[in-house]
């Protein structure tokens, strides 16, 4: 290898190290900005729409001291379809299926909810959960 080529390789390695250090600094700053914004708007990870993992559960990053934790299922209505009285121009979809245990409903659109998928695996049909019209 020529001396010039070795010098260029060393410069590449040095630049990669500098880039990695700058990226880590940028990540730390971004996380801090996100934390400040979430605290300022009193948001938690579920409200932001971020997936909750073991790493984010239990962290008080987005929660103010003393604020009760709210599960994702408690925060969302159990309609399964579009929310009643959609105000953004979407039409309201009436539910077609109801879970007799929890009262949760599903319009029949989109991904099949877990409660009905589990019962379908047990041999029940969707008609078992149909809401009488």
TAWODA-V802306 format. One line per field, one symbol per residue. ss: DSSP state (H for helix, E for strand, L for the rest). phi: phi as a letter, one per 30 degrees, with the letter a starting at -180 (. if undefined). psi: psi as a letter, one per 40 degrees, with the letter a starting at -180 (. if undefined). A space follows every 10 residues. Layout:
ss=???
phi=???
psi=???
//
This chain:
ss=LLHHHHHHHH HHHHHHHHHH HHHHHHHHHH HHHHHHHHHH LLLLHHHHLL LLLLLLLLLL LLLLLLLLLL LHHHHLLLLL LLLLLLLLLL LLLLLLEELL LLLLEELLLL LLLHHHHHHH HLLLLHHHHE LLL
phi=.ddddddddd dddddddddd dddddddddd ddddeddddd chccddddjd dccedcdidc eccdeidddb dddddcdcdi cdddieccjd ddcddcbbdd dcidbbdjci dddedddddd ddjdcdddcd ddc
psi=iidddddddd dddddddddd dddddddddd dddddddddd efiiddddei hhiddeieif dehihehiih iddddiifdd aiihfhefei ihhiidihhd deeiiheeia hhiddddddd deeiidddei hh.
//
